[in-house]
């Protein structure tokens, strides 16, 4: 399955950019960090980034809600 992550920090909702040189997402507001799968690796963020299914159809990128088990935690997704 192709997936993407919603880059909204789970701490206070700041946009979290990808930092290629460090191979992780870093929140500019309070320093939370997420790995390449969006799993939180440094707080204060309490949760990993939300997942979404990603598909390309007719040259358009289509995102759909991820409702299955979060493969990073083996738990139900918190964002559903």
Long-range contacts (C-beta under 8 A, 24 or more apart in sequence): 1-53, 2-53, 2-54, 2-55, 3-51, 3-52, 3-53, 3-54, 3-66, 4-51, 4-52, 4-53, 4-54, 4-63, 5-34, 5-37, 5-38, 5-49, 5-50, 5-51, 5-52, 6-38, 6-49, 6-50, 6-51, 6-52, 6-79, 7-49, 8-49, 8-50, 9-45, 9-49, 10-40, 10-45, 10-46, 10-47, 10-48, 10-49, 11-43, 11-44, 11-45, 11-46, 16-49, 25-49, 37-72, 38-72, 39-72, 39-73, 47-78, 48-72, 48-73, 50-77, 50-78, 50-79, 51-77, 51-79
